[in-house]
């Protein structure tokens, strides 16, 4: 039965390009989910006769939110929903399915790499018909609508059985429950050399892949163990759990501690990897060896000819401003397009859609290509395995040879989390003023070449975007400051430090960047303003 429900607007539903992320208990408030989803529908010109992809990473409240979305979709005249079996779907495959089913967009229920559970985080990410994140004009319209909404429409009825594959209906709306795993693997087979990968594992190559009790577990078990031939048990933490089994599903040196211990052990496997909550971030490890996301993007770009889908050439590559300049040197050597953008996948989507780039990546453990309009963790892992299969070299050998050829960008990120938003915003405002006075100033032997806001002028749509602040030194070193909105509480100040070396390429990264880190802390007065003597997370 169609029903219009009166509601009171919430004032905290401002979404970023990656969606709206809040504590699970916030989403559990009366009408909170309904208000936000109805606001999305209102802000995109209505949804009557349209179709959407629906799924989530399996975290707490995932299926409850999906049932609410089904009722809202039916109440707003949606023609069809394509839903992942049991409500499960990775972010990368949601982007692909938009293309395959030619839908009008997707709603993916995820808070990405944030913790889950009743006391953790939940979220909703809206993607457009391109398969990419919603542009700012749409997210601004959604936020405006969330503050003005007074009612929403739904069809009341029993919940849909999300376990049963195939077609069904809800009111006048069509629903198709699909197995997303086979579709994802078929996509990967179009890109990579599966015969070479099978041969690699047949030779006894050892893999340890940590799904962190998140969405990629079932994908990884079927792909790596059942199809490519990795030994059983190669995929760890493979069952998606509402609270991720207590793990923080962020594949970095702090939160993937179990995998790090395995890869640093005496009998470590040849290769280690991990992905995050919704499957779009990744980490690469060798025996006692960590690959930074910045180096990974550069190495992927340098070795594109090993991958069947790219062997005839690529358009170019883009990186976020916070990512190290390692890939810039590769792009120059290969004479391909190169772009430096603000953080946010929508900027990459513009470049992909205009055939300016094929690869892209961010320092926050995300990389992807034009096969979809999102980052893709398993894609990056397969790319590395394909390089190894074709070269016969270890992870450490591949990275070391890359440094010998291009130089090494010693690079680290320092995250200061859950800072009071007013304090964080004041820090950044004062920093902008201070940076305007730094040009030509010396900090020891480090002379500032330029300092100020990073501003990106989009070559596709002509828009201009500021994203953080950048200090460039005359020797090629850099410091980047930006506030991140991926947390659900307060603000996260991220400080990125990069030092280029062409000779001393095997030193300890923390020691090599420490002088610049001290400069970064001093200039921004981080301890004085936040009370934090050290970063909460260092990667």
VEXDREN-2710 file (C-alpha; in Angstrom, 1 decimal):
% VEXDREN-2710
k/r/px/py/pz
1/UNK/0.0/0.0/0.0
2/UNK/1.3/3.4/-1.0
3/UNK/1.8/5.7/2.0
4/UNK/3.1/9.2/2.5
5/UNK/4.8/9.7/5.9
6/UNK/5.3/13.1/7.5
7/UNK/8.8/13.7/8.8
8/UNK/11.1/16.2/10.5
9/UNK/14.3/17.1/8.8
10/UNK/17.7/16.3/10.2
11/UNK/20.4/18.9/9.8
12/UNK/23.5/16.7/9.8
13/UNK/23.0/14.8/6.5
14/UNK/25.7/16.5/4.5
15/UNK/27.4/14.0/2.3
16/UNK/30.8/14.1/0.6
17/UNK/31.6/12.6/-2.8
18/UNK/32.0/9.2/-1.0
19/UNK/28.5/9.4/0.5
20/UNK/27.2/10.0/4.0
21/UNK/28.9/8.2/6.9
22/UNK/27.6/8.3/10.4
23/UNK/27.6/6.1/13.5
24/UNK/25.3/3.1/13.1
25/UNK/23.1/4.4/16.0
26/UNK/22.6/7.7/14.1
27/UNK/21.2/5.8/11.1
28/UNK/19.0/3.9/13.5
29/UNK/17.1/7.1/14.5
30/UNK/13.5/7.3/13.3
31/UNK/13.2/8.4/9.7
32/UNK/17.0/9.0/9.3
33/UNK/17.5/6.5/6.5
34/UNK/14.2/7.4/4.9
35/UNK/14.9/11.1/4.9
36/UNK/18.3/10.8/3.3
37/UNK/17.2/8.4/0.6
38/UNK/14.1/10.4/-0.2
39/UNK/16.3/13.5/-0.5
40/UNK/18.5/11.7/-3.0
41/UNK/15.4/10.8/-5.1
42/UNK/14.1/14.3/-4.9
43/UNK/17.4/15.9/-5.9
44/UNK/17.9/13.9/-9.1
45/UNK/14.7/14.8/-10.7
46/UNK/12.6/12.0/-9.2
47/UNK/13.1/8.3/-9.9
48/UNK/9.8/7.2/-11.5
49/UNK/10.6/4.7/-14.2
50/UNK/14.2/4.5/-13.3
51/UNK/16.4/1.6/-12.2
52/UNK/19.2/1.3/-9.6
53/UNK/21.8/-1.1/-8.3
54/UNK/21.6/-1.8/-4.6
55/UNK/24.0/-3.6/-2.2
56/UNK/26.3/-3.2/0.7
57/UNK/29.5/-4.4/2.4
58/UNK/27.6/-6.5/5.0
59/UNK/28.2/-4.3/8.0
60/UNK/25.7/-3.9/10.9
61/UNK/22.3/-2.5/9.8
62/UNK/23.0/-3.3/6.1
63/UNK/19.9/-5.4/5.4
64/UNK/17.6/-3.2/7.4
65/UNK/18.7/-0.2/5.4
66/UNK/18.2/-2.2/2.1
67/UNK/14.6/-3.2/3.1
68/UNK/13.9/0.5/3.8
69/UNK/15.3/1.5/0.4
70/UNK/13.2/-1.1/-1.3
71/UNK/10.0/0.3/0.3
72/UNK/11.0/3.9/-0.6
73/UNK/12.0/3.0/-4.2
74/UNK/8.6/1.3/-4.7
75/UNK/6.9/4.3/-3.2
76/UNK/8.6/6.7/-5.6
77/UNK/7.8/4.7/-8.7
78/UNK/11.2/3.1/-9.4
79/UNK/10.9/0.6/-12.2
80/UNK/13.5/-1.9/-11.1
81/UNK/16.1/-2.7/-8.5
82/UNK/19.1/-5.0/-9.1
83/UNK/20.2/-6.2/-5.6
84/UNK/23.2/-8.3/-4.6
85/UNK/22.3/-11.7/-3.0
86/UNK/21.9/-11.3/0.7
87/UNK/22.3/-7.6/0.2
88/UNK/26.1/-8.0/-0.4
89/UNK/28.0/-6.1/-3.1
90/UNK/31.5/-4.6/-3.3
91/UNK/31.8/-1.0/-4.4
92/UNK/33.8/-1.8/-7.5
93/UNK/31.3/-4.3/-8.8
94/UNK/28.4/-1.9/-8.2
95/UNK/30.1/0.5/-10.6
96/UNK/30.5/-2.2/-13.2
97/UNK/26.9/-3.3/-12.8
98/UNK/25.6/0.2/-13.5
99/UNK/27.3/-0.2/-16.9
100/UNK/26.2/-3.8/-17.5
101/UNK/22.6/-3.2/-16.6
102/UNK/22.5/0.4/-17.9
103/UNK/20.8/1.6/-14.7
104/UNK/20.4/5.2/-13.6
105/UNK/22.8/4.8/-10.7
106/UNK/23.4/2.9/-7.5
107/UNK/23.1/3.0/-3.7
108/UNK/25.8/1.2/-1.9
109/UNK/25.6/0.8/1.8
110/UNK/29.1/1.2/3.2
111/UNK/31.3/3.3/5.4
112/UNK/34.3/2.0/3.4
113/UNK/37.3/1.4/5.7
114/UNK/35.6/2.6/8.9
115/UNK/34.8/0.1/11.7
116/UNK/31.4/-1.6/11.7
117/UNK/29.0/-3.0/14.3
118/UNK/26.3/-1.4/16.4
119/UNK/28.9/1.0/17.9
120/UNK/30.7/1.4/14.6
121/UNK/29.8/3.3/11.4
122/UNK/27.4/2.8/8.5
123/UNK/26.8/4.8/5.4
124/UNK/25.2/5.2/2.0
125/UNK/27.1/6.0/-1.2
126/UNK/25.2/7.3/-4.2
127/UNK/26.7/6.9/-7.7
128/UNK/25.3/8.3/-10.9
129/UNK/24.6/6.6/-14.3
130/UNK/28.3/6.9/-15.1
131/UNK/29.2/4.5/-12.3
132/UNK/31.1/7.3/-10.6
133/UNK/30.6/9.4/-7.5
134/UNK/28.0/12.1/-7.5
135/UNK/29.4/15.5/-8.5
136/UNK/29.3/18.4/-6.1
137/UNK/26.2/20.0/-7.6
138/UNK/24.2/16.9/-6.9
139/UNK/25.6/16.4/-3.3
140/UNK/24.9/20.0/-2.6
141/UNK/21.3/19.6/-3.8
142/UNK/20.9/16.5/-1.7
143/UNK/22.1/18.3/1.4
144/UNK/19.8/21.2/0.8
145/UNK/16.9/18.8/0.4
146/UNK/17.7/17.0/3.7
147/UNK/17.3/20.2/5.5
148/UNK/13.9/20.9/3.9
149/UNK/12.3/17.5/3.7
150/UNK/8.8/17.2/5.3
151/UNK/7.6/13.8/3.9
152/UNK/8.6/10.7/2.1
153/UNK/6.8/8.0/0.1
154/UNK/6.9/4.3/0.6
155/UNK/5.0/1.1/-0.2
156/UNK/4.3/-0.9/3.0
157/UNK/4.6/-4.6/2.9
158/UNK/6.6/-7.6/4.0
159/UNK/10.4/-7.6/3.7
160/UNK/12.0/-9.1/0.5
161/UNK/13.9/-12.4/0.8
162/UNK/17.4/-11.2/-0.1
163/UNK/18.8/-14.8/-0.2
164/UNK/16.7/-16.0/-3.1
165/UNK/18.3/-15.5/-6.5
166/UNK/16.2/-14.4/-9.5
167/UNK/13.3/-12.1/-10.3
168/UNK/10.6/-11.0/-7.8
169/UNK/8.4/-8.0/-7.3
170/UNK/7.5/-5.5/-4.6
171/UNK/4.3/-3.7/-5.3
172/UNK/4.6/-2.6/-9.0
173/UNK/8.4/-2.6/-8.8
174/UNK/10.6/-5.3/-10.4
175/UNK/13.5/-6.7/-8.3
176/UNK/16.3/-9.0/-9.5
177/UNK/18.5/-10.7/-6.9
178/UNK/21.9/-11.5/-8.5
179/UNK/25.1/-13.3/-7.6
180/UNK/27.7/-10.5/-8.0
181/UNK/30.8/-12.7/-7.7
182/UNK/30.6/-14.4/-11.1
183/UNK/30.1/-11.1/-12.8
184/UNK/33.1/-9.6/-11.1
185/UNK/35.4/-12.5/-12.0
186/UNK/34.2/-12.4/-15.6
187/UNK/35.2/-8.8/-15.7
188/UNK/38.7/-9.6/-14.3
189/UNK/39.1/-12.3/-17.0
190/UNK/38.6/-9.7/-19.6
191/UNK/41.5/-7.7/-18.2
192/UNK/44.2/-10.1/-16.9
193/UNK/46.1/-13.1/-18.2
194/UNK/44.4/-15.9/-16.1
195/UNK/46.5/-18.6/-17.8
196/UNK/49.7/-16.9/-16.6
197/UNK/48.2/-16.5/-13.1
198/UNK/47.2/-20.1/-12.9
199/UNK/50.7/-21.2/-14.0
200/UNK/52.2/-19.0/-11.3
201/UNK/50.2/-20.8/-8.5
202/UNK/50.8/-24.2/-10.1
203/UNK/54.6/-23.6/-9.6
204/UNK/53.9/-23.3/-5.8
205/UNK/53.6/-19.5/-5.5
206/UNK/52.3/-18.7/-2.0
207/UNK/49.7/-16.0/-1.4
208/UNK/48.1/-14.6/1.7
209/UNK/45.1/-12.3/1.1
210/UNK/43.3/-10.7/4.1
211/UNK/39.7/-9.8/3.4
212/UNK/39.4/-8.4/6.9
213/UNK/36.0/-10.1/7.4
214/UNK/34.6/-7.7/4.8
215/UNK/33.0/-7.8/1.4
216/UNK/35.8/-9.2/-0.7
217/UNK/36.1/-12.6/1.2
218/UNK/33.7/-14.6/-1.0
219/UNK/35.1/-12.9/-4.2
220/UNK/38.7/-13.7/-3.2
221/UNK/38.0/-17.3/-2.2
222/UNK/36.4/-18.1/-5.5
223/UNK/38.9/-16.1/-7.5
224/UNK/42.3/-17.0/-5.9
225/UNK/41.6/-20.4/-4.4
226/UNK/39.0/-22.0/-6.7
227/UNK/39.8/-20.5/-10.1
228/UNK/43.5/-19.5/-10.0
229/UNK/44.7/-22.4/-7.9
230/UNK/46.1/-20.8/-4.7
231/UNK/46.1/-23.3/-1.9
232/UNK/43.1/-23.5/0.4
233/UNK/43.4/-21.1/3.3
234/UNK/45.2/-18.5/1.2
235/UNK/42.4/-16.1/1.9
236/UNK/42.1/-15.2/5.6
237/UNK/39.2/-13.5/7.4
238/UNK/37.0/-14.4/4.4
239/UNK/33.5/-14.3/5.9
240/UNK/31.8/-10.9/5.9
241/UNK/30.7/-10.1/9.4
242/UNK/28.5/-7.2/10.6
243/UNK/31.2/-5.9/12.9
244/UNK/34.1/-7.2/10.7
245/UNK/35.0/-9.6/13.6
246/UNK/36.2/-6.7/15.6
247/UNK/38.7/-5.7/12.9
248/UNK/39.1/-2.2/11.6
249/UNK/38.7/-3.0/7.8
250/UNK/41.4/-0.5/6.7
251/UNK/44.3/-2.2/4.9
252/UNK/47.3/-0.4/6.3
253/UNK/50.3/-1.1/8.5
254/UNK/48.3/-0.5/11.7
255/UNK/45.0/-2.3/11.2
256/UNK/46.3/-5.3/9.1
257/UNK/48.5/-6.3/11.9
258/UNK/47.8/-10.0/11.6
259/UNK/48.8/-10.1/7.9
260/UNK/51.9/-7.9/8.6
261/UNK/53.0/-10.5/11.2
262/UNK/52.6/-13.3/8.7
263/UNK/54.5/-11.5/6.0
264/UNK/57.3/-10.6/8.3
265/UNK/57.7/-14.2/9.7
266/UNK/60.4/-16.7/8.9
267/UNK/58.2/-18.8/6.6
268/UNK/56.3/-15.9/5.0
269/UNK/54.5/-16.5/1.7
270/UNK/55.7/-14.9/-1.5
271/UNK/53.0/-12.2/-1.6
272/UNK/50.5/-10.5/0.7
273/UNK/47.6/-8.3/0.1
274/UNK/44.5/-6.9/1.9
275/UNK/41.4/-5.0/0.9
276/UNK/39.0/-2.8/2.9
277/UNK/35.4/-2.9/4.0
278/UNK/33.8/-2.4/0.6
279/UNK/36.6/-3.7/-1.5
280/UNK/37.9/-0.5/-3.2
281/UNK/41.1/-0.1/-1.2
282/UNK/44.1/-2.4/-1.1
283/UNK/47.6/-3.0/0.3
284/UNK/50.5/-4.9/-1.3
285/UNK/53.2/-6.7/0.7
286/UNK/56.2/-8.8/-0.1
287/UNK/58.3/-10.8/2.4
288/UNK/59.1/-8.3/5.1
289/UNK/58.4/-5.6/2.5
290/UNK/55.7/-2.9/2.3
291/UNK/54.7/-1.2/-0.9
292/UNK/53.4/2.3/-0.5
293/UNK/50.3/3.1/-2.5
294/UNK/52.2/5.9/-4.3
295/UNK/54.9/3.5/-5.4
296/UNK/52.3/0.9/-6.4
297/UNK/50.5/3.3/-8.7
298/UNK/53.9/4.2/-10.3
299/UNK/54.8/0.5/-10.8
300/UNK/51.4/-0.4/-12.2
301/UNK/51.7/2.4/-14.7
302/UNK/55.2/1.5/-15.7
303/UNK/54.2/-2.2/-16.3
304/UNK/50.9/-1.7/-18.2
305/UNK/52.2/-3.7/-21.2
306/UNK/52.2/-6.9/-19.1
307/UNK/48.4/-6.8/-18.9
308/UNK/46.4/-8.0/-22.0
309/UNK/43.7/-5.3/-21.6
310/UNK/46.3/-2.5/-21.7
311/UNK/49.2/-3.9/-23.8
312/UNK/48.3/-1.8/-26.8
313/UNK/48.7/1.4/-24.8
314/UNK/47.0/3.7/-22.3
315/UNK/45.9/7.2/-22.5
316/UNK/47.6/8.5/-19.3
317/UNK/47.5/8.5/-15.5
318/UNK/46.3/10.8/-12.8
319/UNK/47.0/11.0/-9.1
320/UNK/45.7/13.0/-6.2
321/UNK/47.8/15.9/-5.1
322/UNK/48.6/14.2/-1.8
323/UNK/50.0/11.1/-3.6
324/UNK/53.8/11.2/-4.1
325/UNK/55.3/12.3/-7.4
326/UNK/56.6/8.8/-8.2
327/UNK/54.1/8.2/-11.0
328/UNK/54.9/11.6/-12.6
329/UNK/58.3/10.4/-13.5
330/UNK/56.9/7.3/-15.1
331/UNK/54.4/9.2/-17.1
332/UNK/57.2/11.5/-18.4
333/UNK/59.3/8.5/-19.4
334/UNK/56.4/6.8/-21.2
335/UNK/55.3/10.1/-22.8
336/UNK/51.7/9.6/-21.6
337/UNK/49.2/12.1/-20.2
338/UNK/49.7/13.1/-16.5
339/UNK/47.3/14.9/-14.2
340/UNK/47.4/15.9/-10.5
341/UNK/43.9/16.3/-9.0
342/UNK/42.2/17.0/-5.6
343/UNK/41.3/14.0/-3.6
344/UNK/38.0/12.5/-4.8
345/UNK/37.3/9.9/-7.5
346/UNK/34.9/12.2/-9.4
347/UNK/37.9/14.2/-10.8
348/UNK/39.4/10.9/-12.2
349/UNK/36.0/10.0/-13.7
350/UNK/36.0/13.3/-15.7
351/UNK/39.4/12.4/-17.1
352/UNK/38.5/8.9/-17.9
353/UNK/35.3/9.9/-19.6
354/UNK/37.2/12.3/-21.8
355/UNK/39.9/9.6/-22.7
356/UNK/42.6/11.5/-21.0
357/UNK/43.6/8.7/-18.5
358/UNK/43.4/5.0/-18.2
359/UNK/44.9/4.6/-14.7
360/UNK/44.5/6.6/-11.5
361/UNK/45.2/6.4/-7.8
362/UNK/45.3/8.0/-4.4
363/UNK/47.7/7.6/-1.6
364/UNK/45.0/6.4/0.7
365/UNK/45.3/2.8/-0.7
366/UNK/43.1/3.3/-3.7
367/UNK/43.8/2.7/-7.4
368/UNK/41.8/1.8/-10.5
369/UNK/41.4/2.0/-14.2
370/UNK/38.8/2.9/-16.8
371/UNK/37.3/-0.6/-16.6
372/UNK/35.0/1.0/-14.0
373/UNK/34.5/4.4/-12.5
374/UNK/35.6/3.5/-8.9
375/UNK/38.8/2.3/-7.3
376/UNK/39.2/-1.5/-7.2
377/UNK/41.2/-3.3/-4.6
378/UNK/41.2/-6.8/-6.1
379/UNK/42.0/-5.3/-9.6
380/UNK/45.2/-3.8/-8.1
381/UNK/46.1/-7.1/-6.5
382/UNK/45.6/-9.0/-9.7
383/UNK/47.7/-6.4/-11.6
384/UNK/50.6/-7.1/-9.2
385/UNK/50.3/-10.8/-9.5
386/UNK/50.3/-10.5/-13.3
387/UNK/53.5/-8.5/-13.2
388/UNK/55.1/-11.2/-10.9
389/UNK/53.9/-13.9/-13.3
390/UNK/55.4/-12.2/-16.3
391/UNK/58.7/-11.2/-14.8
392/UNK/59.4/-14.0/-12.3
393/UNK/60.5/-11.4/-9.8
394/UNK/59.6/-10.9/-6.2
395/UNK/57.8/-7.8/-4.8
396/UNK/61.0/-6.4/-3.3
397/UNK/62.9/-7.0/-6.6
398/UNK/60.2/-5.2/-8.6
399/UNK/60.1/-2.2/-6.3
400/UNK/63.9/-1.9/-5.9
401/UNK/64.5/-2.0/-9.6
402/UNK/61.8/0.6/-10.1
403/UNK/63.6/2.9/-7.6
404/UNK/66.9/2.3/-9.3
405/UNK/65.4/3.4/-12.6
406/UNK/63.3/6.3/-11.4
407/UNK/64.5/7.3/-8.0
408/UNK/62.7/6.8/-4.8
409/UNK/60.1/9.1/-3.3
410/UNK/60.4/8.5/0.4
411/UNK/56.9/9.1/1.5
412/UNK/54.7/8.8/4.6
413/UNK/51.3/9.9/5.8
414/UNK/50.5/11.0/9.3
415/UNK/46.9/11.0/10.4
416/UNK/45.7/13.1/13.4
417/UNK/42.2/11.8/14.0
418/UNK/39.0/13.0/15.8
419/UNK/40.1/16.6/16.1
420/UNK/37.4/19.0/17.2
421/UNK/36.1/20.4/13.9
422/UNK/36.5/24.1/15.0
423/UNK/40.1/23.5/16.1
424/UNK/40.9/21.8/12.8
425/UNK/39.3/24.5/10.6
426/UNK/41.1/27.2/12.6
427/UNK/44.4/25.4/12.2
428/UNK/43.9/25.3/8.4
429/UNK/42.8/28.9/8.1
430/UNK/45.8/30.1/10.0
431/UNK/48.0/27.8/8.1
432/UNK/46.9/29.3/4.8
433/UNK/47.9/32.8/6.0
434/UNK/51.3/31.5/7.3
435/UNK/52.1/29.7/4.1
436/UNK/51.9/32.9/2.1
437/UNK/55.0/34.1/3.9
438/UNK/57.2/31.0/3.5
439/UNK/58.5/31.3/-0.1
440/UNK/62.3/31.4/-0.1
441/UNK/62.5/30.6/3.6
442/UNK/65.0/28.0/4.7
443/UNK/64.5/25.2/7.3
444/UNK/68.0/23.9/7.7
445/UNK/69.0/22.9/4.2
446/UNK/65.4/22.8/3.0
447/UNK/64.5/25.9/1.0
448/UNK/60.9/26.6/0.2
449/UNK/60.2/27.1/-3.5
450/UNK/56.4/27.6/-3.3
451/UNK/53.8/27.4/-0.6
452/UNK/50.0/27.8/-0.6
453/UNK/46.7/26.3/-1.5
454/UNK/46.6/23.4/-4.1
455/UNK/44.1/24.5/-6.8
456/UNK/43.0/22.3/-9.6
457/UNK/41.4/23.6/-12.8
458/UNK/39.5/20.7/-14.4
459/UNK/40.4/20.5/-18.1
460/UNK/37.1/18.8/-18.8
461/UNK/34.4/20.9/-17.2
462/UNK/36.4/24.1/-16.4
463/UNK/35.6/24.0/-12.7
464/UNK/38.2/25.1/-10.1
465/UNK/38.7/23.2/-6.8
466/UNK/41.0/23.9/-3.8
467/UNK/42.1/20.9/-1.8
468/UNK/44.5/21.4/1.1
469/UNK/47.9/23.1/1.1
470/UNK/51.2/22.3/-0.4
471/UNK/54.8/23.3/0.4
472/UNK/57.3/22.5/-2.4
473/UNK/61.0/22.6/-1.7
474/UNK/63.7/23.3/-4.3
475/UNK/65.1/19.7/-4.0
476/UNK/61.7/18.2/-5.1
477/UNK/60.6/17.4/-1.5
478/UNK/57.0/18.2/-0.5
479/UNK/54.7/18.6/2.4
480/UNK/50.9/18.4/1.9
481/UNK/48.2/19.3/4.5
482/UNK/44.5/18.5/4.1
483/UNK/41.4/17.7/6.2
484/UNK/39.7/14.4/5.5
485/UNK/36.0/13.9/5.8
486/UNK/36.0/10.1/5.8
487/UNK/35.6/9.7/9.5
488/UNK/32.3/9.9/11.3
489/UNK/33.5/11.9/14.4
490/UNK/35.4/15.2/14.3
491/UNK/38.0/15.9/11.6
492/UNK/41.1/14.1/10.5
493/UNK/44.2/16.2/9.7
494/UNK/46.4/14.4/7.2
495/UNK/50.0/15.4/6.7
496/UNK/51.9/13.9/3.8
497/UNK/55.7/14.2/3.6
498/UNK/57.8/13.3/0.5
499/UNK/61.5/13.3/0.0
500/UNK/63.0/12.4/-3.4
501/UNK/66.3/10.4/-3.5
502/UNK/68.1/9.0/-6.5
503/UNK/71.0/7.3/-4.8
504/UNK/70.1/6.4/-1.2
505/UNK/67.1/4.2/-2.0
506/UNK/67.3/1.6/0.7
507/UNK/67.1/3.7/3.9
508/UNK/64.5/3.7/6.6
509/UNK/61.6/5.8/5.3
510/UNK/60.7/7.3/8.7
511/UNK/64.3/8.4/9.2
512/UNK/64.5/9.9/5.7
513/UNK/61.3/12.0/6.1
514/UNK/61.7/12.9/9.8
515/UNK/63.3/16.3/9.2
516/UNK/60.4/17.3/6.9
517/UNK/57.9/15.9/9.3
518/UNK/59.3/18.1/12.1
519/UNK/59.1/21.1/9.7
520/UNK/55.5/20.2/8.9
521/UNK/54.5/19.9/12.6
522/UNK/56.3/23.2/13.4
523/UNK/54.7/25.2/10.6
524/UNK/51.2/24.0/11.4
525/UNK/51.7/24.1/15.2
526/UNK/50.0/20.6/15.4
527/UNK/50.8/19.7/19.0
528/UNK/50.0/23.2/20.3
529/UNK/46.7/23.3/18.6
530/UNK/45.5/19.7/18.9
531/UNK/47.3/18.4/21.9
532/UNK/48.6/15.5/19.9
533/UNK/52.3/14.8/20.2
534/UNK/52.2/12.0/17.6
535/UNK/50.0/11.0/14.8
536/UNK/47.2/8.4/15.5
537/UNK/48.0/6.5/12.4
538/UNK/51.2/6.5/10.4
539/UNK/51.5/4.8/7.0
END
